[in-house]
Amino acid sequence: MQAATSHLPQLNMFSPATSFRLRISGVLLVIVMTAAACLTQGALPSLDKQAQEIDRSLMCPVCPSETIDQSQVPLAKQMRTAVRERLADGQSRQEILDYFVDSYGSDILAAPTKSGFNLVAWSVPGLGILAGGVTLALVLRRMRAHPTEAVPVVAEPQASDELDPYLVIVDEEIRQALEGGRSTGQVLPAGERGEE
């Protein structure tokens, strides 16, 4: 068998150190190319990125609970086109939002404005979290100040003499069930149970 393989050329043209360097270089090349592809894919033109942010800030007047970014109805498509046209004309984000609020009312905004009664919607969650944190701190402080005593381990209760007849019946029924027999379900007096 060795004679047949001795005339084949050796496939290992590089030394082990050179082969290792080539492998590492290949892996690094793949990593760099992948990172470059990911970075160039994520780069959106600034106008399109701004338009998408505005689209996510406006609710669709036709679709319940959808922004114009999510909705596929013709009105939402027209609104997205209007956003892009106004951005191309040089209008700011706030000017575009104000235009839609003037046209459709304040319900068109995905997030309520931070003024008037809407200020309650913005402040209540923060106040709730703050109140919960203060309550938790007070409870933990009180628990450290008044530690509870260790609960003593209670020994297993001993069977009283009143339960003995019933326990014998249960034991007998279990034994008979395992053997395939039937229990009479009667409580026998202490002398007849075979106890001494």
N, C-alpha and C positions, 0 to 999 in steps of 0.2 A: 504494500500500500504506500509506503514511503517512497519507493522508486517512482511511482506514477505521479506523485505530487512534487517531486524534486525538480522537474523540468519546467514547472509553472513559474512565471515571473512573480516576484514579491509585490504585493499591492501597497505596502507601507513605504511610501516614498520619502516621508518626513520622519525626523527623529521624534521621540515622545514629547520633548519640550516644545518643539515647533508645532506639532499637532495640537497640543494643549493651547498654545497661543492662538492658533487659527480658530479653534472652537470658541474661545473666549471672545475673540474679535468678531466672529459671526453673531454670537449672542448679543454683544453690545450694539452691533450694527442694527439688528432687528429691533432692539429696545429704542434706539434713537429714531429709527424710521417710524415706529409706532407712535412715539411721543410727538413727533413732528406732524404726523397725520392727524392726531387728536387735536393739537393746538390749532391747526389751520381750519379744521372742521368747525371748531367752536367760535371762530371769529365771524360775527355777523356785522354787516354794515351798521353804523350807529343809528341811522334813520329807521331802519327796519327794527332794530332792537327797541328804540323808543316807541315805535308804533305798537309793537307787541306788548310793551308795558302799559300803554294807554288802553289797548284792547282789553287787557285783563282788569282794568279799572272801571270799565263801563259795562253795565248790565244790559242784556238784550231786552228790549221792551216787549217782545213777543213771547220769548221762551222763559218759563219760570226758572229761577235759580241758575241761570247760565250767563256768563259774560259773552261779549261779542267775539271774544277770542275762541270760545268753545262752540258757539252756535253756528249752524250751517244754513239758517233761513236766509232768504234774499235780503231782508232788512239789515241783518247783522253784517252781511257781505258789503252792503252799501255803506254802512257805518264804518267798517274797516277801511274801505276805499277813501271815505271822507277824512278819516284820521291821517292817512298817508298823504293825501293831497294837501291838507293843512300843514303837516310837518314840512312838506316840500316847499310850501309858500313861506316858511320861516316862522310859523306860529309856535309858541312855547307849549309845553304840556298843560300848564294851568289855563292858557287861553283856549285850548281845544276842549278841556273838561268843562270850562265855563260855557262854551258854545253849546255843548250837549245838555248841560243843566238848564240853560235858557230854553232849549228846544223841547226837552222831555221832562223837565222837573228834576228835583234832587234825588228822586228814587232811581235815577239812571246810574248813579255812582255805586260801585260795588262796596265801598266802605263809607260809612256815614261821615259827614264833615265833623271836624273837631270844634264845634261851636254850638251854643244854645243847649237845647234839651239833649242833643246827640252827645254832648260832653259826658253825660251820665253813662252812656253805653261804653265810652272809652275809659272811664274812671272806675266803674264798679268792679271789673275783674281784678284790677291791681289792688284795690282796697280789700277785696275778698281774700286775695293771696296774703296780703299784709296781716289782716286780722287772723287768718289761719296760722300764720307763722308765730304771731304773738301768743295766741292761745296755746300752741304746741310748746313754746318756750316756757310759759307759765306752768303748764301741766308737768313738764319734765323737771322744772325747778322744784315744784311742790313734792314730786315723787322722790327726789333726792333728799329733800329736807325731812320727810317723814317716810322712811323706808318701811315697807310692810315686813312683818315678822315671817319667818319661814313657817310654812304650813307643816305641822307634824304628820308624819306618815302613820296612817291608821292601819292597825293590824287587821287581817282578814277576820270578819265576824265569825264567831263560833256558832255552830248549830245548836239550837236550844232543844230541850227534851220534847217540847211541843211539836217541833218539826220532824222529829225522828220517824213517826209513822208515815208521813208523806214522802220523806226521802227514801224510805224502804220501798214504797209503792213505785216511785220513779225509777229506782234502781232495778226493781223487778220487771217493770215494763220495758226498760232498755234492754235488759238481758233477754227477755222473751222476744223482743223485736229483732234482736240480732240472731236469735236461734230460729225465728220464724213462727213462734207461738203467739198466743194472745194472752193479754192480761185480764184479770177479773176486775181490777179497779177497786177492790175492797181493801179497807184498812184492817189489818189483823191485830188483835190485842197482843201485847208484848210477849205473853207466854206462848202464843201460837206461831210467832215469827221464827222460831228456832233460835232465839237469843238465849244466852245463859247468863 
